[in-house]
Amino acid sequence: MSLPRSARLVAPLAIVIAASLAACASPAAGSGEGQRIDGGTIVYAPQQEPACVFGGWIEQAYISYNVLDSLVSLDENSQVVPWLAEKWEESDDGLSWTFTLKDGVGFTDGTPVNAEAVAYNFDYWVTGGNSTARVWLFGYYESAEVVDDLTVRINLSAPYPRLADNLTQGYFGIQSKDALETRSDEDNCSAPIGSGAFIVEEWNRGQNLVLVRNENYTSWPANALHEGPAYVEKVDWRFVADATTRVAALQSSEVDAIYDVPAVQWKTLDDGGYELERYVTAGRPQQLSFNTQIGPFTDERVRQAFAYSLDREQIVETIGQGVIPFEGNGGVSQSTPGYSQAAADRYTYDPEKAAELLDEAGWQLNADGVREKDGETLEVVLPYGAGSIVNADGAAILQGVKEQAEQVGFVVDLIPVPQAELFAGAYSTAEERDIAVGYWTAVTSGILYINWRPSTPESPNYSNQAFYDDEELGQLILDANSAADLDTQNELYQQAQEYIADHALAIGVYARLSTLAVAPNLHDVWQEHAQGGPTFYDAYLTE
C-alpha cells in the first residue's frame, strides 16, 4: 500500500532462503478430502516479513488479524457484523458511536477485554501506536469515553457514518491495555497481546513466525464458520520472498498455502488441483500519481499526454493473463463502494492525442525521438517499491508503461527501490520523483480523504502523492465522508474521482490483488472481507 511517512519507518528483515522450507509440512498435496487431523500445523508462505506483528502496513494487518480481535468484522456481503462488540449505534447527530462489548472475553494475559481497554486502544492509535489507524481517524476522532465496564463511546468532531466499516480493517485490532502499558515496545511489536484465535509463540527473524492456538478462545466474529478454539494447533508463517520458490514449495508439499500467486503460474496450479483464491482489494488501486508541484507534470497537458500514451489495458492483460484486472480509475478500485466508471474511462490509448498535447505544451521531438523544451529533455523519474509495494508482475507492467510512454517522446527512469530504502523515506519528496506508484487498501471510498486531503504546514499530508492541494476536491471528499444518505455519499465520491481524472492527477493501472494457493488437504482457509488477508481460525488439515 502507499504508506504515510510514519509507516515508512517499518524496516524489513532478512528473507528466508529456500533451504529453510523443511519441517512441519502437511501431508502431500493431492491427497484429497480425507479424515480431519486433530490439531496439526499449517505451513503458510507469504513473501514479506514486517518489522512488527501489529502496525500500519497491510502485511502486518494480515498477521495481526489472526492474533488480535477487532470490535467488528466485515462479512461476504460487505455488511458490518459483531466481533468483540455485540452491538453498536450511531447518535442522531452523528457525533458519537456507542459500542457494547461481549461479556466475559479476556486477553491472553488474563486481563479483561472491557471498555477501558478499548478506549485506551483508540488513544494509542491516534498518538502514534498505528500510523494507518491514525490517518483513518484523523480529523474525526475526539475522544473515547468509558460509559460502563462493557460500553465505550467514541466521540467525533464531525459525522462519520462509515466509521464501523473502517474499523473492520486489521489496523484496528484491540490489544491488552496492561500489555501496552507494562511491556517493552519490542515485546508488543513482536508478540502483541490480544484476545484472538492465535498467540505469537516465537519469531525467528528472517525465517518464520509461529502462531499457536489460543485454547481459551471465546470471541469469534459473527461471520466465522465455527465456534470455539481454532482447529489447528499452530500456523508456521514462513517468509519466502521469491515467487518461484513459493510455488515450488507448495508443489513439493513443503508448505500448505502460499500468498501472491504469480499470474503465469495460476493455470498450472489450478490444473494441479490447488484451491486458488483471489480477492480484489477495495480502496486505491495500483495507480500512477503525477507530481503537480515540481517538474513537467505541473502542466496538466503533459499529465494528460502521459495517460493517452498508454494502452494500460493491453499491458495488464498481457502480463496479468486474465488474473490481474485492469483498472483505469486512479482514485479507487472497481470493488470499492461509490466507484465511478466515468473516471475509469476518462483516458483511452491515443498516442496521436498525446503527441498533440505535448506539441501544444512546447515539448518538441528531436532527431532521437525524445521530447525537448528549452534545452531540457522530457525525462521523468518513476521509482517503485520492488518486492514490497510492487511484486514481480507489477514490475513487468511498469516496464510496459515505460516502453509505451517512450514511444511518444518521454524518457522514463524506472527505478526499483529496495524495501528498506522505501520504508525509510526514499523518493518520498517532490524533489525526488515525478511519478509515484502504489495502492492503499480500504473498505470505502473514504480512502480519497487520506490520499487527497490538502497538505498544509500545520497539518502535512504525506499520503498525498501528487502533492496536490485543492480545497474544492478536499471539500467534496469531506462532504461525502459525512453524508448520512448512502446515495448522496456515493455521488460525491464519484464527483471527486472524476475531478481527479479530469485533471489527470492520477491514473489507474491495475487492481491490487490478494491471492492464495492452497493445497488440497487444507480446507476452509478464507480471505477476510475487509482486506483479503488469510484467515486460519476455521482452517483444518486432512490426511
N, C-alpha and C positions, 0 to 999 in steps of 0.2 A: 504494500500500500504506500501511497505517498505519505511521508512521515512529517509531523511537526518537528521543529528543530530539537525540542527536548527529547523526542523519541529517538533522534539520531544518535543520542549518546549510548544507545544499546550497541555493544560491540560483539561481533561473532567470535566463536571459539573455534578450535581446530575441528576439522571434519573427519568423520570416520573413514577408514580405508576398507577396501573390500574384504581384507583378511579378518576383520572383526566380526563378520557375519557368520557366527558359528553356533553357539549353544542356544538352547531354549526354543528351538523352532518347533512348529506344529507338525503333525503327520503330513505326508506328501500331498501336494496339490493333485487334484484329480480323484481323491478317494471318495468323493461324492457324499451325499447325505448318509450319515450313519448314526451310531449311538452317541449321544451327547456326553462329552467329557465333563466330569465333576471337577470344576476348577480349571487348571491349566494356565498357560501363559501365551498371550498373543504377542507376536513379534511384529512390530509395525515400523516401517522405514519411510519417514519423511526426508526431505533434502536439507532442511535448515535448522541449525541449533541457535536458539536465542540465548541471551546472557542471563535471563531470569525466566522463571515459570510464569510469573504474573507481570504484565506490563502493557505498553501501548502499541505493540506490533501484533499483527494478526497471527503470526506463528506462535506467539505467546498465548494469545486467546485460545488457540486450538488446544494447547496443553491444559491451560487453567480451567477450561470448560469441563474437563474431566475430573478436576480436583476441587473447584470452588463452585458451589451452587449460587445462582442468581435469584433475585426476587421473582422474576417472571421468565417464561420461555416463549418461543415462537413456534407454532405448530405448522404442519404442512400446508395449511390454508392461509398462512400469514396472520393468524389470529393470536393475540397475546393470551397465554394460559398460565395458571398458577405454577409456582415452584416453591420458593421459600415463603412467598406471600400467598395466602389463600384467597384474598380478595383485595380490591383497591378501588378508589373512586377519586374523581377529579371534582374540585369545588365548582360551584356555579360560575364564579368569576374567572376560573381557570388558573388561579394563582397558587393553588396548593393541591397536592396529591397525598392521599392518606392510604397507607399500606397496612393491612392486618396480617401478621405473621402466623405461620403454623405453630401450634403449641408443642413443646417437648423436643424440639430439634436442638442438637448440640454440635459444636465444633469438635474436631478430633482431638483437641487438647482438653476436652471436658468442660469448657465454658459454654454458656447458653447462646444460641442464636436469638437475640432479643432486639428490641427497638434501639437500645443504647448502642449495640454493636453495629447495626445498620446505619444509624445516624453518624457514627464515628467513621464508617467507610466512606460516606458521601463527602465529609470534610477532608478525609485523607486523599481522595481522588483529586479534588479541586485545588489542594495545596501542594500538589506535586507527586502524589502517590501513583498516578496513572495519567500520562500526558494525553492519551486519546480520550479517556473518560472525561478529562478536564475540558477539552475543546468541544465535546458534545454538550456539556453543561454550561459552558461559558456564555455569559450574557443572560442566563436564565436562573441559575441556582442562587438562592439567597441563604437558606439555612435548612437544617434537618432538626426537627423537633420531636422529642420523645413524649408521646401522649400518655402511654402507659407501657407496661412491660412488653406487650406484643403489638403495639400500634405506633407507627412512626409517620410523621407528616413532613413532606418535602415542600418547602415554601419557595416560590418563584417570583422573579421580578416582572415577568410577562407571561401570558398564557403560552403553554407548550403542549398542545393536545396529543402529540405523538411521543411524549416522554416515556410511557410504558413500553412502546415499541422499541425505542432506542436502548432501553435497559435490558433487552434480551441479548445484546451483544456480549461476548465473552469478557470485554474490558470491565464489566460491572459485577464480576464475581465477588461475593462477600467473604471477607477474611475475619478471623478472630481478632477482636479488639485487644485482648490480652496479649496475643502474639505480636501484633503490630507495635504495642507499647513496650514490651519487655524483651523481645528477641532482637538480635542484631539485624542490620539491613541485609547482610549476606544470607542469614538464615531464612528471612522472609522472602528473599529473592529466589533462593534455590529450592526451598521447600515450604511454600506458604501454607498456612493452616486454614482450612475451610471445613465445610460440612459435607463435601462431595462424595461421590461413589468411590473415588480412589484417593490414596495418600501417597505423597512422594516418599519412596523408600531410600533411594540413592541416586546420585547423579555422578556418573563418570564422565567428566568434561571431555569433550571431543569424541565421545563414543556413544553413550546411551543414557537414558533417564528411565528408571524403573518405578512404575506405579504399582502399588499393592492395594488390594481390595479393602475398603472400609467395611468391616464386618458389622458395624452398628448403623449402617446407612438407613435413614428413615425419611429422607426428603426428596425423593424422586420427583421430576416435573410431571405435570398432568399429561404430557404427550409421550411419556416413556412407554415401552412395550411390556414392562412387567413391574412388579413391586418387590421390595426387599433389596438385599445387597446385590452387587454385580455377580454375574455367573462365573466369570473367570477370576482367578486369583491374582494374576499380575498382567500388566501391559509393559512390554520391553520396547521403549520408544527409542529406536536406533537411528542415528543421524547419518544418512548416506547421501552425499552431495551429488554424485554423478548419476544421471538418469539411467544410463545403460546398466550400471552396476545394480541399481534398484530393481530393474526389470529382471535381470539375470538372477538375482537373489530370490525373487518371487517364483520364477520358473523352476529353480532348483530346490524349492521348498525350504530355503533358509529363513525366509520371512513369510508372514501370513497376509500382509497387506502393505501396499505402497501408496505414497502420495505423489501427485504431479506426474501423471502418466504421459509420456511423450506422444504426440499425435501420430507419429509414424509407427508406434507400437500398439496403437489402440485396437486395430483389427486383429493383429496377431494374438493379443491377449484375449480378445473376445472369442476368437475361434478356438482358443485353448481352454475354454470353459471357465475363465475367471469372471467374477462379477465386476462389472465396471459401473462406477457411479460418477456422475458429472453434475456439478452444481454451478450455475451461472450466478456469481455473486452480484447482489444489488449494490447500488452506490455508484461511485465514479469508476468508469471502465479504464482499461489501458488506453491512455489518450496522450495527445501532444499539446502542451500549453506553450504559447508563444510569449517571449519576454517583451512586454509592451513598454518597458521603462527605458531600456538602452538597446541600441543596435538596429539592424534593418527592419525588425518586426515591429518597431514603433509605428511604421506605416501600415495601415490596415490593408492596403492593396497588396503589399508583399506577403502578409499573412494569408490573404485570400489566394494569392498565386501559389503559395506552397500547398494549400489544400487542394486546389484544382489540378496540381501537377501529379497527384497521387491516385492511382487506381487501388485504393485501400482494400476494397472487397476482393479484388483479384489476388492481391498479395496474401491476404489472410486465408482465402480458400486454397491457395497453392500450398502454403506452409501448414495450415491447420487441418487439411484433409477431411473436412466435414466435422471435425471435433471442436475446433475453436470457432466461435461465432464472430462474424464481422460486426463491428459496432461503429456507426457513423457519428453518434451523438457524443460530443465532448464533455457534456455536463453530467449525465447519469446514464447507466446502462439500461438495456431493454427489460431487465427483470425488476426494475425499480418502480414503485407506485408513482404516478404523476409523470411518466415518461412522455417526451414529445417526439413523435415520429417526424414532424416537420423539421426539427432541429437536426435529427439524424440524416435527413435527406438534403440538407442545405447545399452540400458540395458533392458534385459528381466528377468523375475523371474528365478533365477538359484541358489538355496541355496547350491548346491554342488560346483559350481564355487566360491561362496562367501567363503565357508569353505576352499577351496584350496588356495585362495588368502590370507586368514588370517593365515593359516599354513605357507605359504611362507614368510609372514611378521613377523613371530615369535610369533604370538598370538595363544597359545595352550588352548584347552578345559580342564577345571578342572573337578572334580567329580560332581560339581553342574551344569555343562553345561555352565559355563561362561568362556570367554577367559581371559587368563593371560599372561603377559610378564614381565620378570624381577621383579616379585613380585607385579606388578600392574594389576588391573582389567581393562578390556576394557569397561570403563564406560564413557558415553558421555552425555553432557548436551544439551537439546533441549528446550529452552524457546519459548513461543509463546504469542502473544497479544490476550488474551482471551476476546471475545466480541467486539473486535475492528478490528484488522488485520485478525483475525481468528474467524469465527462465530461458532455456535454450531455444524453444520455439519462438518466444518473443524476440530474442536477439536476431533470429533469422528474418522475422517480419520487419524489424527495424532496418536490417540490411537492404531489404526490398524498398523501404521508404527512401533510404539514402540514394539508391540507384535510380529510382524514378524521379526524384526531385532534381537530380543532377542532369537529367535529360532536358530540362528547361533552363539550365544555367546556374543552379545553386551549386555550391560546394559544401557538402555536409561532412563535418568532422564527427564521426560516430565513435564515442569514447566509452568503452566498458569500464565501469568503476567498481573495484572490489568492495565487498560488503563493509569491511572495517572502515574504509575511507568514506563511503557513502554515509554511514550512520554517524561518522564523526563530523559531518557537515560539508564534505567536498562538493563543489559545484552547486551550492545552495544559494548563492547570491546572484544578483542581476548582472554583476560584472563578469561572472564565470561562465554563463551559459546563455544560449539563445532559445533553446527549446528544452522543456522538461517532459519526461515521460513518467507515467506512474498511475496507480489506481488508489482507491480508498473504499473499502467495503462499508456498507451501510444497509439499513432496512427501509429507509425513507429517502425522499429527495431532499430532506434536511441537510444532507451532505453538502449541498450547494452553499449553505451558510458557512461551513468550515472552509471550503475551497475558495470562496469568492467574497467573504467578508472584507470590506476595505481595511487596509493596514494603516495605522496611524502611529506616530512616535509614542503616544501614551499607551496604545494597545496594538502592538505589531501582530500581524497575521503571517506567520512563516509558512502556512499551508496554502497561501495564495501564490501559486507557482507562476502565474502570468504577471505578477507584480502590478495588478490592475486595480485601481481604486476608483469606484464609481458609485455614487450614492443612489442613483436610480436602480442599478442592479441590486445593490445591497438591500434597499427598501423592499423591492419585490420579494426577495427571499425572506426577509423578516416578516412581511405581511403573510406570506404563505405559512411560515412556521407557526404563527399564532392564529391562523384561520380555523374556526371551530367546525365549519362545514367542509367536508372532505372534497366535494366538487370544486369549491372555491379555492381550497388549498392546492389541489392538483392543477387548476387553471393558472394560478400564479406561479407555481413551479415551472410549468410549461413555458410561460412567458419569459421566465429567467433563462431557461435553456435556449430559447430562440434568440434572446438577446446575445448570449454567448456565441451562438452560431453565426448570427448576422454580422457580428463584429470580428469573427474569426479569432476569438480569444483562445479557443481550444477546439481541437477536432478529435473525434473518437477514432480508434483503430480496431481494437478487438475487445471482446468481453473478457473480463478476468474470471478464470475458472478455478474451482476446487475439484480435483479429480482423484478417485481412488480406484485401485485394482485389488480385489480381494480373492484369496484362494477359495476353492470350492468347499473346503472343510471348515471355513469360518463363516458364521451366519449372524445376521441381524446387526451388522455394523451399519450405522446410518449417519448421514450428514445432518448436523443440526441446522435448523432452518433460518438462523439469523446470519450466519457467515459461511456455512458449508463445512465446518470442521468435523473431523471424525468423532463419533460418539461410541464409546466402548462399553457403556453401562449395560446395554441389552445383549451384547455380543456373546456368543458361545462357540466352542470348538466341538467337532465331531470326529469320530475315528471309524 
